[in-house]
Amino acid sequence: MIGKVTKYLSDVHKETKKVIWPTRNELVESSTVVVVLSLLMATFVFIIDYLLNTILKLIL
């Protein structure tokens, strides 16, 4: 059992060496895109929710 765990951890270590990690600029740009799109989607959902709520209040 210990041998399997050791082999697994060794394989994980080898695979993480193959990963191409993003640069700081790439990370900042990607994070900015995610935050901006999340805020846009939240705003869109808020507006749609508000409009539908207002319409339903008028109907009922």
C-alpha positions in Angstrom: 0.0 0.0 0.0 2.8 2.4 0.9 4.5 1.6 -2.4 1.4 2.6 -4.4 1.0 5.9 -2.5 4.7 6.6 -3.1 4.4 5.8 -6.8 1.3 8.0 -7.1 3.0 11.0 -5.4 6.0 10.5 -7.6 3.8 10.5 -10.7 2.0 13.6 -9.5 5.3 15.3 -9.0 6.5 14.4 -12.5 3.3 15.6 -14.1 3.3 19.0 -12.3 6.8 19.6 -13.8 5.2 19.3 -17.3 2.6 22.0 -16.6 3.1 25.3 -18.3 2.2 27.8 -15.5 0.8 31.2 -16.6 2.8 34.3 -16.2 1.8 37.0 -13.8 0.4 39.1 -16.6 -1.6 36.2 -18.1 -3.0 35.5 -14.6 -4.0 39.1 -14.0 -5.6 39.4 -17.5 -7.6 36.2 -17.1 -8.7 37.1 -13.6 -9.8 40.6 -14.8 -11.8 39.0 -17.6 -13.5 36.7 -15.1 -14.4 39.5 -12.7 -15.7 41.8 -15.4 -17.8 39.1 -17.0 -19.2 38.1 -13.6 -20.1 41.6 -12.8 -21.8 42.1 -16.2 -23.8 38.8 -15.8 -24.8 39.8 -12.2 -26.0 43.2 -13.5 -27.9 41.6 -16.4 -29.6 39.1 -14.1 -30.5 41.8 -11.6 -32.0 44.0 -14.4 -34.0 41.1 -15.8 -35.2 40.1 -12.3 -36.2 43.6 -11.5 -38.1 44.0 -14.8 -39.9 40.7 -14.4 -40.8 41.5 -10.8 -42.2 44.9 -11.8 -44.3 43.4 -14.6 -45.7 40.7 -12.3 -46.6 43.3 -9.7 -48.5 45.3 -12.3 -50.3 42.2 -13.5 -51.2 40.9 -10.1 
